Amino acid sequence: MEHAVTTDPDTTETAPRPGEPADEAGTEAGSPGAGSGEGTASERSEAEAELAAQRVERERIERRKAERKGPIAAGGKLSGTAADLLAAVRAVESGEKPVRRTTPGPAGGPAPAVRRAAAPEPVRRPQPVVAPPVAPSAPAEAALSAVRAVLVEGGAPESLAPRAAAALGDGAQTLLRADPWQLLRVGGVRPKQADGFARALLGAECRPDDARRARAMTVWLLEQAALAGHTALEASALEAALGRYAVPDPEAAVRDALAEGEALLFEDALETAPAASEEEDEESERPVRMLIGLERYALAEESLADGLARLINSAPQEAGSAEDWEGAAEAARGSTAELIRAVAGHGLVLHTGGEASRSEPAALLQAAHRLGVRAWAAVHSPAGRRALAERLSRPGPADDGAGAPDGRSALPDERSGLPGERSGLPRGRFGLPHDVSAEESAVVTVAGLLAGSEGPGRDVDGALDLELLIVFDAPRLDVETAALLVESLPDGARLVLSGDPGVLESAGPGRVFADLLAARACPQIASRTPDPGPIGELVSAIGIGELPQIDAPGKEVVIVPVRDAGEAVHRTVQLVADSVPRALGVPAEETQVITPGHGGAAGTRALNAALKERLNPGPGRFGGFDPGDRVAYSPAPGRTLPGRVVTADAEGLRLECSGAPVVVPKEQVARSVRHGWALTAHQAVGQQWRAVVVVLPGDAARALTRPWVYTAFGRASGHLSVVHGVEQALPRAVAEALAKPRTTRLPVLLRPQVPTA
């Protein structure tokens, strides 16, 4: 059954202004310039190394796709648009219509699509050893000058030249002259801007029915859908969106994009279709859903499904005997023991729970080390890495009662481990550094693990040299990152995905964790560890759609009513700079402001301007920033690192992010750095602060959803102030406003490959 699908972002925070940094909630997929710009050699190469590793993985996936069989016959009973699309596909496959090459001139009649590949058996293929990534070279100045000339001729800002050259590659100026709507491939460019550019270059030849525009609009809408979380769109939804952007013949536009290989067509059987009766012809076909998607996300989703099936259907390595695992489970309590037992016998395990439940996978990591298992934990930011390392180093609570008899942390130090040939503690590719604790050495960031700058390194087959990987905050995994992680695991490895299903979903396309929970294809351990205190009670109630009155004798939760956005900004500054430090002893630098969007009278821009004026006034002499400013740095799409400005020099803006020095080149500051006293909930997810001020101005009512409120309120560990100006919109959002549905293919791809748990 079809449902309405929107390509609009989930909230108002997903629409940054042109030239603003890309963050978790507002990145242009694959936008150039967002993936580099750190200062030290290691920091500068982190995002570039991650992107290079992704390119290597995608090339390997594409080779695998080429080896697959042809499509499964389906769709014989389709009619209307779906039948036309399927007929176009089969015409190409039979040779009746050749697939046309991309040409700069107007397209002719409709042509068919690329075929849908059948899923292979979940058998791991040999992987090449990933070579150290080489940083991509900047476009030559001559090429940039040529691109600038075309942009200026078409009335576009010449500042787009570096991004246009990076997005379109060699010959970008020639491509733009031949097909001006290719400008839509540059992050941040909107259809009206591309239309104006085309009119300036083409003159009288620019027409609304130009097939080049229709193709470019189709691809752009699919990219916008990816920003909203979809990995594909139903054909009807895509055609409706094309109609809204004045494409005269949406059906022809979709067929043309399929014929040119700009998009792929998928026929997914509907799970809710009624079972065929015994008298019905055995060859009759089930109804299918016609989806259109970009190859980039299709390959990632298919690769992810293959890798997950391999983990689910394979027996785990004999890393520790069954008796040892059972002994570790008996030494633990409650859901921690259940988690250890599930991991002992399965290649993939899902773990759900709130902030307090993090102690359970942390205890699993410690238990695995005691068994001599090469186990690693992956988080999404350096701050998360430090927080988990501190949790592991604390005596007792981190391991839920499964610690050493003397109460100290059970995680081995560099002298400990089980008797035998291998130590219980993973030491990484180059051994344990002297300035890194034993606990922190077992924790990596996802980006660092994939780039090879952190973690155990890779074996001769290109797989990660580990036996157990525990990923925290799993809902933050988009489909591409998840595919890279899963495909990097060796045969027989164990994977634990742990997270809170109530928080906002990934900033990138897909809903990997939610899809896996819904598929019920592997063990799922639900934590029984409640979040403590009044804030934990409030957040838990929000998770089930309730907004109760909370007894907070220690002022853990405070509601501050306001009448308008101006008062909301004033009271927020007052809370951060005066009330919270004076009443609770929490300094302003440990208080975080969270608001639904970047724009508006009480968005992050307005709040950050007011907070800077009060807390760190200055002329903004370094591209709008001064030493001491709190900032949010986005080194790559979907990642935000809180930090502070140190200084600036000829190399760029110097930051300190979670204790690490970072240099952002001056040409990237405008796109990758913004002030950070106030963040959106997408930027704040996965982190906590001693005090949080959530600002809900009246114009934010439509942006509120239960996951947004749950995420924002849950960022506070000690105190939560709610600057409340939305009246009944808040309880209504908690009770009724669920997250917008995302269209993904992972459940369909998994269904024939794995049994249902």
NURO-637711 format. One record per residue (C-alpha): residue in three letters; x, y, z. Coordinates in steps of 0.1 Angstrom, whole numbers, padded with zeros to 4 digits, always signed. Layout:
ALAXYZ/...
//
This chain:
MET+0000+0000+0000/GLU+0015+0033-0010/HIS+0019+0061+0015/ALA+0028+0097+0011/VAL+0065+0103+0010/THR+0081+0136+0013/THR+0116+0147+0002/ASP+0115+0175+0027/PRO+0139+0174+0056/ASP+0127+0161+0089/THR+0128+0195+0107/THR+0135+0231+0101/GLU+0171+0225+0112/THR+0178+0206+0079/ALA+0178+0237+0057/PRO+0210+0257+0061/ARG+0215+0289+0042/PRO+0238+0288+0012/GLY+0274+0290+0024/GLU+0266+0277+0059/PRO+0283+0246+0073/ALA+0269+0212+0067/ASP+0260+0194+0099/GLU+0241+0163+0110/ALA+0208+0178+0101/GLY+0216+0199+0071/THR+0243+0185+0049/GLU+0242+0183+0012/ALA+0250+0148+0004/GLY+0285+0145-0009/SER+0290+0183-0008/PRO+0326+0191-0016/GLY+0347+0209+0009/ALA+0328+0195+0039/GLY+0351+0166+0043/SER+0385+0181+0051/GLY+0401+0209+0068/GLU+0417+0198+0100/GLY+0450+0211+0112/THR+0476+0186+0122/ALA+0486+0160+0096/SER+0465+0133+0114/GLU+0435+0156+0119/ARG+0436+0170+0084/SER+0436+0136+0069/GLU+0408+0120+0089/ALA+0379+0131+0068/GLU+0398+0127+0036/ALA+0409+0092+0046/GLU+0373+0083+0054/LEU+0361+0095+0020/ALA+0390+0077+0003/ALA+0381+0045+0021/GLN+0345+0049+0011/ARG+0355+0053-0026/VAL+0376+0021-0024/GLU+0347+0002-0009/ARG+0322+0015-0034/GLU+0345+0004-0063/ARG+0346-0031-0048/ILE+0308-0031-0044/GLU+0304-0020-0080/ARG+0326-0049-0091/ARG+0304-0073-0071/LYS+0273-0058-0086/ALA+0286-0065-0121/GLU+0290-0102-0112/ARG+0254-0107-0102/LYS+0227-0124-0122/GLY+0199-0107-0141/PRO+0166-0096-0126/ILE+0140-0119-0114/ALA+0110-0119-0137/ALA+0082-0099-0121/GLY+0055-0074-0129/GLY+0035-0093-0154/LYS+0002-0080-0139/LEU+0013-0044-0136/SER-0006-0016-0153/GLY-0003+0021-0158/THR+0030+0039-0149/ALA+0045+0009-0133/ALA+0039-0012-0164/ASP+0054+0015-0186/LEU+0086+0017-0164/LEU+0090-0021-0164/ALA+0084-0023-0202/ALA+0112+0003-0206/VAL+0136-0018-0185/ARG+0129-0050-0204/ALA+0132-0033-0237/VAL+0168-0024-0229/GLU+0175-0058-0216/SER+0162-0074-0248/GLY+0182-0051-0270/GLU+0152-0035-0286/LYS+0162+0000-0273/PRO+0199+0009-0268/VAL+0208+0027-0236/ARG+0217+0062-0247/ARG+0249+0079-0236/THR+0248+0111-0217/THR+0249+0140-0242/PRO+0248+0177-0237/GLY+0219+0182-0261/PRO+0182+0178-0255/ALA+0171+0142-0249/GLY+0148+0124-0273/GLY+0121+0099-0265/PRO+0120+0078-0233/ALA+0144+0049-0228/PRO+0145+0021-0203/ALA+0163+0017-0170/VAL+0191-0003-0156/ARG+0182-0037-0144/ARG+0177-0047-0108/ALA+0203-0071-0095/ALA+0195-0102-0076/ALA+0210-0107-0042/PRO+0238-0132-0040/GLU+0245-0158-0013/PRO+0259-0143+0018/VAL+0295-0155+0012/ARG+0323-0131+0018/ARG+0345-0125-0012/PRO+0382-0118-0009/GLN+0389-0081-0003/PRO+0420-0063-0013/VAL+0441-0047+0013/VAL+0431-0011+0015/ALA+0461+0011+0007/PRO+0467+0043+0028/PRO+0444+0069+0013/VAL+0459+0097-0007/ALA+0445+0131-0001/PRO+0426+0144-0032/SER+0444+0172-0050/ALA+0427+0205-0054/PRO+0416+0215-0089/ALA+0443+0234-0109/GLU+0440+0271-0109/ALA+0435+0271-0147/ALA+0406+0248-0143/LEU+0391+0269-0115/SER+0395+0300-0136/ALA+0376+0284-0165/VAL+0348+0273-0142/ARG+0346+0308-0127/ALA+0343+0323-0161/VAL+0313+0301-0170/LEU+0297+0308-0136/VAL+0301+0346-0140/GLU+0287+0344-0175/GLY+0256+0326-0162/GLY+0252+0350-0133/ALA+0262+0325-0106/PRO+0285+0334-0077/GLU+0321+0327-0087/SER+0327+0314-0052/LEU+0310+0282-0063/ALA+0339+0274-0086/PRO+0359+0252-0062/ARG+0328+0231-0053/ALA+0316+0230-0089/ALA+0350+0218-0101/ALA+0351+0191-0074/ALA+0316+0180-0080/LEU+0317+0178-0118/GLY+0353+0168-0122/ASP+0376+0175-0152/GLY+0360+0195-0179/ALA+0334+0210-0155/GLN+0333+0243-0175/THR+0325+0223-0207/LEU+0298+0203-0190/LEU+0282+0234-0175/ARG+0281+0251-0209/ALA+0265+0220-0226/ASP+0241+0213-0197/PRO+0237+0242-0173/TRP+0214+0223-0151/GLN+0243+0202-0140/LEU+0249+0231-0116/LEU+0223+0213-0094/ARG+0250+0187-0086/VAL+0268+0214-0065/GLY+0257+0213-0029/GLY+0234+0242-0019/VAL+0222+0251-0054/ARG+0184+0253-0057/PRO+0163+0247-0089/LYS+0155+0284-0093/GLN+0192+0293-0093/ALA+0200+0266-0118/ASP+0171+0277-0140/GLY+0184+0313-0140/PHE+0219+0301-0148/ALA+0205+0281-0177/ARG+0185+0310-0191/ALA+0216+0332-0190/LEU+0237+0306-0209/LEU+0212+0292-0233/GLY+0190+0322-0240/ALA+0161+0314-0263/GLU+0171+0277-0263/CYS+0162+0274-0226/ARG+0127+0257-0224/PRO+0108+0243-0195/ASP+0104+0210-0213/ASP+0142+0206-0219/ALA+0150+0170-0212/ARG+0183+0180-0196/ARG+0164+0199-0170/ALA+0140+0170-0163/ARG+0170+0146-0158/ALA+0188+0170-0135/MET+0157+0177-0115/THR+0151+0139-0111/VAL+0186+0134-0097/TRP+0183+0165-0075/LEU+0150+0153-0060/LEU+0165+0119-0053/GLU+0194+0136-0035/GLN+0170+0158-0015/ALA+0152+0126-0006/ALA+0185+0112+0007/LEU+0189+0143+0028/ALA+0155+0135+0043/GLY+0166+0099+0050/HIS+0152+0080+0020/THR+0173+0056+0001/ALA+0147+0054-0027/LEU+0114+0069-0036/GLU+0082+0054-0049/ALA+0078+0062-0086/SER+0045+0080-0079/ALA+0061+0102-0052/LEU+0090+0111-0074/GLU+0067+0120-0103/ALA+0045+0142-0080/ALA+0076+0160-0068/LEU+0087+0166-0104/GLY+0053+0181-0111/ARG+0057+0205-0083/TYR+0089+0218-0099/ALA+0072+0225-0132/VAL+0085+0194-0151/PRO+0058+0191-0179/ASP+0059+0153-0182/PRO+0071+0137-0150/GLU+0067+0101-0162/ALA+0088+0108-0193/ALA+0114+0125-0170/VAL+0117+0094-0148/ARG+0120+0071-0178/ASP+0147+0093-0193/ALA+0167+0093-0161/LEU+0164+0055-0159/ALA+0175+0052-0195/GLU+0205+0074-0190/GLY+0216+0055-0160/GLU+0211+0085-0137/ALA+0188+0064-0115/LEU+0178+0028-0110/LEU+0144+0010-0109/PHE+0136-0016-0083/GLU+0106-0040-0081/ASP+0101-0050-0045/ALA+0074-0075-0036/LEU+0049-0061-0011/GLU+0051-0079+0022/THR+0014-0074+0030/ALA+0002-0090-0002/PRO-0023-0118+0005/ALA-0011-0153+0000/ALA-0021-0170-0033/SER-0047-0197-0030/GLU-0039-0233-0040/GLU-0060-0230-0071/GLU-0042-0200-0083/ASP-0016-0204-0109/GLU+0018-0211-0094/GLU+0034-0187-0118/SER+0012-0158-0108/GLU+0031-0129-0094/ARG+0028-0109-0062/PRO+0022-0072-0063/VAL+0054-0052-0063/ARG+0063-0017-0053/MET+0082+0003-0080/LEU+0110+0023-0064/ILE+0134+0047-0080/GLY+0168+0053-0064/LEU+0204+0065-0070/GLU+0230+0039-0076/ARG+0252+0052-0047/TYR+0226+0043-0021/ALA+0213+0012-0039/LEU+0247-0004-0039/ALA+0253+0005-0002/GLU+0220-0010+0008/GLU+0225-0042-0011/SER+0261-0045+0002/LEU+0248-0039+0038/ALA+0221-0066+0034/ASP+0247-0091+0021/GLY+0270-0084+0049/LEU+0244-0086+0076/ALA+0231-0119+0062/ARG+0267-0132+0063/LEU+0270-0123+0100/ILE+0236-0137+0108/ASN+0240-0170+0089/SER+0276-0177+0100/ALA+0288-0194+0131/PRO+0308-0170+0153/GLN+0345-0176+0157/GLU+0356-0197+0187/ALA+0369-0167+0205/GLY+0365-0180+0241/SER+0348-0213+0249/ALA+0311-0217+0255/GLU+0319-0224+0292/ASP+0339-0192+0294/TRP+0311-0171+0279/GLU+0286-0187+0302/GLY+0308-0180+0332/ALA+0311-0143+0322/ALA+0273-0142+0319/GLU+0268-0157+0353/ALA+0292-0131+0368/ALA+0269-0103+0354/ARG+0234-0094+0363/GLY+0201-0087+0345/SER+0201-0076+0309/THR+0239-0075+0309/ALA+0240-0113+0314/GLU+0214-0117+0286/LEU+0236-0096+0263/ILE+0267-0116+0270/ARG+0248-0149+0264/ALA+0234-0136+0231/VAL+0268-0125+0218/ALA+0283-0158+0227/GLY+0262-0177+0202/HIS+0253-0151+0175/GLY+0271-0131+0149/LEU+0247-0101+0151/VAL+0230-0088+0182/LEU+0209-0057+0188/HIS+0209-0039+0221/THR+0184-0012+0230/GLY+0182+0012+0260/GLY+0186+0047+0272/GLU+0217+0065+0284/ALA+0221+0044+0316/SER+0221+0012+0295/ARG+0255+0021+0280/SER+0269+0003+0310/GLU+0258-0030+0296/PRO+0277-0030+0263/ALA+0306-0015+0282/ALA+0305-0045+0306/LEU+0304-0068+0275/LEU+0336-0052+0262/GLN+0353-0058+0296/ALA+0341-0094+0297/ALA+0353-0101+0262/HIS+0387-0088+0271/ARG+0389-0110+0301/LEU+0381-0140+0278/GLY+0410-0129+0255/VAL+0387-0118+0227/ARG+0400-0091+0204/ALA+0371-0067+0211/TRP+0367-0030+0202/ALA+0340-0004+0208/ALA+0332+0023+0182/VAL+0316+0056+0190/HIS+0308+0086+0167/SER+0330+0114+0181/PRO+0361+0120+0201/ALA+0340+0133+0230/GLY+0320+0100+0229/ARG+0353+0081+0229/ARG+0365+0100+0260/ALA+0332+0095+0278/LEU+0332+0058+0272/ALA+0368+0054+0282/GLU+0360+0072+0315/ARG+0331+0049+0320/LEU+0353+0019+0314/SER+0379+0032+0338/ARG+0355+0037+0367/PRO+0354+0009+0393/GLY+0323-0012+0396/PRO+0293+0004+0379/ALA+0306+0002+0343/ASP+0306-0035+0344/ASP+0273-0039+0362/GLY+0287-0061+0389/ALA+0309-0081+0366/GLY+0342-0064+0377/ALA+0372-0077+0394/PRO+0368-0090+0430/ASP+0386-0060+0444/GLY+0362-0036+0428/ARG+0386-0021+0403/SER+0378-0019+0366/ALA+0380-0053+0350/LEU+0394-0039+0318/PRO+0430-0053+0316/ASP+0459-0029+0316/GLU+0489-0034+0293/ARG+0504-0060+0317/SER+0472-0080+0321/GLY+0454-0106+0301/LEU+0447-0143+0302/PRO+0475-0168+0303/GLY+0486-0179+0269/GLU+0499-0165+0237/ARG+0475-0136+0231/SER+0467-0107+0254/GLY+0432-0099+0263/LEU+0436-0062+0254/PRO+0437-0051+0218/ARG+0468-0031+0212/GLY+0462-0017+0177/ARG+0483-0017+0147/PHE+0514-0001+0163/GLY+0509-0013+0199/LEU+0496+0007+0229/PRO+0509+0043+0230/HIS+0524+0055+0263/ASP+0501+0085+0266/VAL+0469+0065+0260/SER+0452+0046+0288/ALA+0445+0009+0285/GLU+0407+0016+0286/GLU+0408+0043+0259/SER+0429+0021+0236/ALA+0399-0002+0232/VAL+0376+0026+0221/VAL+0377+0041+0186/THR+0356+0065+0165/VAL+0337+0050+0136/ALA+0354+0074+0112/GLY+0389+0066+0126/LEU+0382+0028+0124/LEU+0371+0030+0087/ALA+0400+0053+0078/GLY+0425+0030+0095/SER+0438+0058+0118/GLU+0424+0041+0149/GLY+0417+0005+0159/PRO+0432-0029+0151/GLY+0442-0024+0115/ARG+0433-0048+0087/ASP+0443-0084+0079/VAL+0456-0097+0046/ASP+0421-0099+0032/GLY+0413-0063+0039/ALA+0390-0071+0069/LEU+0393-0055+0103/ASP+0416-0076+0125/LEU+0391-0081+0153/GLU+0367-0107+0167/LEU+0340-0085+0183/LEU+0329-0050+0174/ILE+0304-0030+0196/VAL+0289+0001+0180/PHE+0274+0026+0204/ASP+0246+0050+0192/ALA+0237+0027+0164/PRO+0207+0048+0152/ARG+0233+0073+0140/LEU+0245+0049+0113/ASP+0234+0058+0078/VAL+0233+0031+0052/GLU+0267+0039+0036/THR+0286+0040+0069/ALA+0269+0008+0080/ALA+0277-0009+0048/LEU+0314+0000+0051/LEU+0315-0013+0087/VAL+0298-0046+0080/GLU+0317-0053+0049/SER+0349-0047+0068/LEU+0342-0074+0094/PRO+0360-0107+0089/ASP+0342-0140+0086/GLY+0330-0153+0120/ALA+0332-0119+0137/ARG+0305-0107+0161/LEU+0288-0074+0158/VAL+0267-0057+0185/LEU+0247-0026+0175/SER+0236-0007+0206/GLY+0215+0023+0208/ASP+0183+0041+0219/PRO+0156+0036+0192/GLY+0137+0067+0206/VAL+0163+0093+0194/LEU+0165+0110+0161/GLU+0175+0088+0132/SER+0207+0091+0112/ALA+0214+0124+0094/GLY+0222+0104+0063/PRO+0199+0081+0042/GLY+0185+0050+0057/ARG+0172+0038+0090/VAL+0195+0009+0096/PHE+0190+0003+0133/ALA+0152+0007+0131/ASP+0150-0016+0100/LEU+0169-0043+0118/LEU+0147-0041+0148/ALA+0117-0044+0127/ALA+0131-0073+0107/ARG+0136-0094+0139/ALA+0163-0114+0122/CYS+0187-0116+0151/PRO+0186-0115+0190/GLN+0174-0083+0205/ILE+0183-0075+0241/ALA+0162-0047+0257/SER+0179-0031+0286/ARG+0162-0030+0320/THR+0185-0003+0333/PRO+0164+0028+0338/ASP+0177+0063+0334/PRO+0180+0078+0369/GLY+0165+0109+0384/PRO+0138+0133+0374/ILE+0153+0138+0339/GLY+0154+0101+0333/GLU+0118+0097+0344/LEU+0107+0125+0321/VAL+0126+0112+0291/SER+0113+0077+0296/ALA+0078+0090+0297/ILE+0083+0110+0265/GLY+0095+0078+0249/ILE+0061+0062+0253/GLY+0042+0094+0243/GLU+0035+0110+0277/LEU+0045+0143+0292/PRO+0038+0141+0329/GLN+0045+0166+0357/ILE+0078+0156+0372/ASP+0087+0161+0409/ALA+0122+0178+0408/PRO+0131+0189+0443/GLY+0167+0196+0433/LYS+0156+0218+0403/GLU+0166+0191+0379/VAL+0138+0202+0355/VAL+0126+0238+0352/ILE+0100+0252+0329/VAL+0104+0288+0318/PRO+0073+0301+0300/VAL+0078+0328+0274/ARG+0054+0348+0251/ASP+0075+0354+0220/ALA+0108+0346+0203/GLY+0124+0378+0216/GLU+0117+0369+0252/ALA+0129+0333+0245/VAL+0163+0346+0234/HIS+0165+0370+0264/ARG+0156+0343+0290/THR+0180+0318+0274/VAL+0209+0341+0277/GLN+0199+0349+0313/LEU+0197+0312+0321/VAL+0231+0303+0306/ALA+0250+0333+0318/ASP+0235+0339+0352/SER+0207+0317+0366/VAL+0222+0282+0361/PRO+0257+0291+0372/ARG+0244+0310+0403/ALA+0217+0285+0414/LEU+0233+0252+0404/GLY+0270+0259+0401/VAL+0272+0248+0365/PRO+0294+0272+0345/ALA+0283+0286+0312/GLU+0308+0265+0293/GLU+0292+0233+0306/THR+0257+0244+0296/GLN+0244+0236+0261/VAL+0215+0253+0243/ILE+0194+0232+0219/THR+0167+0246+0196/PRO+0148+0231+0166/GLY+0163+0251+0137/HIS+0190+0273+0125/GLY+0167+0301+0112/GLY+0140+0321+0128/ALA+0140+0347+0156/ALA+0151+0320+0182/GLY+0171+0297+0160/THR+0208+0288+0164/ARG+0219+0319+0145/ALA+0200+0343+0167/LEU+0208+0325+0199/ASN+0245+0322+0191/ALA+0247+0359+0183/ALA+0231+0369+0216/LEU+0252+0344+0236/LYS+0284+0355+0220/GLU+0276+0392+0228/ARG+0271+0382+0265/LEU+0297+0356+0270/ASN+0326+0364+0246/PRO+0320+0397+0229/GLY+0344+0406+0201/PRO+0346+0419+0165/GLY+0348+0385+0149/ARG+0381+0393+0133/PHE+0388+0357+0122/GLY+0360+0352+0097/GLY+0334+0361+0123/PHE+0351+0343+0151/ASP+0372+0353+0181/PRO+0394+0334+0204/GLY+0373+0317+0231/ASP+0342+0313+0209/ARG+0324+0280+0213/VAL+0319+0265+0178/ALA+0304+0235+0161/TYR+0328+0221+0135/SER+0315+0197+0107/PRO+0345+0179+0092/ALA+0323+0157+0071/PRO+0286+0153+0063/GLY+0267+0140+0093/ARG+0294+0148+0119/THR+0296+0177+0143/LEU+0324+0183+0168/PRO+0319+0208+0195/GLY+0350+0229+0200/ARG+0365+0263+0209/VAL+0384+0288+0188/VAL+0421+0292+0198/THR+0434+0316+0172/ALA+0439+0320+0135/ASP+0469+0324+0112/ALA+0478+0320+0076/GLU+0469+0283+0076/GLY+0434+0289+0088/LEU+0412+0289+0119/ARG+0427+0270+0148/LEU+0403+0251+0170/GLU+0404+0228+0200/CYS+0379+0199+0197/SER+0378+0174+0226/GLY+0414+0182+0235/ALA+0427+0178+0199/PRO+0440+0207+0179/VAL+0423+0213+0146/VAL+0431+0237+0118/VAL+0403+0246+0093/PRO+0416+0262+0061/LYS+0402+0297+0057/GLU+0383+0288+0025/GLN+0364+0261+0044/VAL+0355+0281+0075/ALA+0323+0295+0062/ARG+0309+0260+0053/SER+0322+0239+0081/VAL+0323+0261+0112/ARG+0295+0279+0131/HIS+0291+0292+0166/GLY+0282+0264+0190/TRP+0266+0278+0222/ALA+0233+0268+0206/LEU+0230+0236+0185/THR+0202+0217+0169/ALA+0191+0183+0183/HIS+0207+0165+0153/GLN+0240+0182+0161/ALA+0237+0173+0198/VAL+0226+0137+0195/GLY+0251+0112+0211/GLN+0264+0138+0236/GLN+0254+0150+0271/TRP+0261+0181+0291/ARG+0257+0189+0328/ALA+0230+0215+0320/VAL+0209+0219+0289/VAL+0185+0247+0279/VAL+0160+0236+0253/VAL+0144+0266+0235/LEU+0109+0261+0221/PRO+0098+0293+0204/GLY+0063+0296+0191/ASP+0073+0294+0154/ALA+0089+0260+0161/ALA+0057+0242+0170/ARG+0054+0225+0135/ALA+0089+0212+0137/LEU+0084+0193+0170/THR+0082+0155+0170/ARG+0084+0129+0197/PRO+0119+0118+0186/TRP+0131+0155+0186/VAL+0118+0162+0221/TYR+0131+0129+0234/THR+0166+0136+0219/ALA+0168+0172+0231/PHE+0156+0166+0267/GLY+0178+0135+0270/ARG+0210+0155+0264/ALA+0209+0168+0300/SER+0227+0148+0326/GLY+0221+0170+0356/HIS+0197+0199+0348/LEU+0172+0207+0321/SER+0156+0241+0315/VAL+0128+0243+0289/VAL+0122+0278+0276/HIS+0086+0271+0266/GLY+0067+0291+0241/VAL+0047+0265+0221/GLU+0019+0259+0247/GLN-0001+0228+0239/ALA+0020+0220+0208/LEU+0046+0203+0230/PRO+0024+0176+0246/ARG+0006+0171+0213/ALA+0040+0165+0196/VAL+0050+0140+0222/ALA+0017+0122+0220/GLU+0011+0122+0183/ALA+0040+0135+0161/LEU+0061+0105+0153/ALA+0091+0107+0129/LYS+0083+0111+0092/PRO+0085+0076+0076/ARG+0116+0069+0055/THR+0115+0048+0024/THR+0143+0021+0025/ARG+0149-0012+0009/LEU+0169-0030+0036/PRO+0140-0051+0050/VAL+0131-0063+0015/LEU+0167-0072+0008/LEU+0172-0090+0041/ARG+0139-0110+0039/PRO+0150-0138+0015/GLN+0184-0141+0030/VAL+0179-0145+0067/PRO+0154-0164+0089/THR+0130-0144+0111/ALA+0138-0145+0148/
//
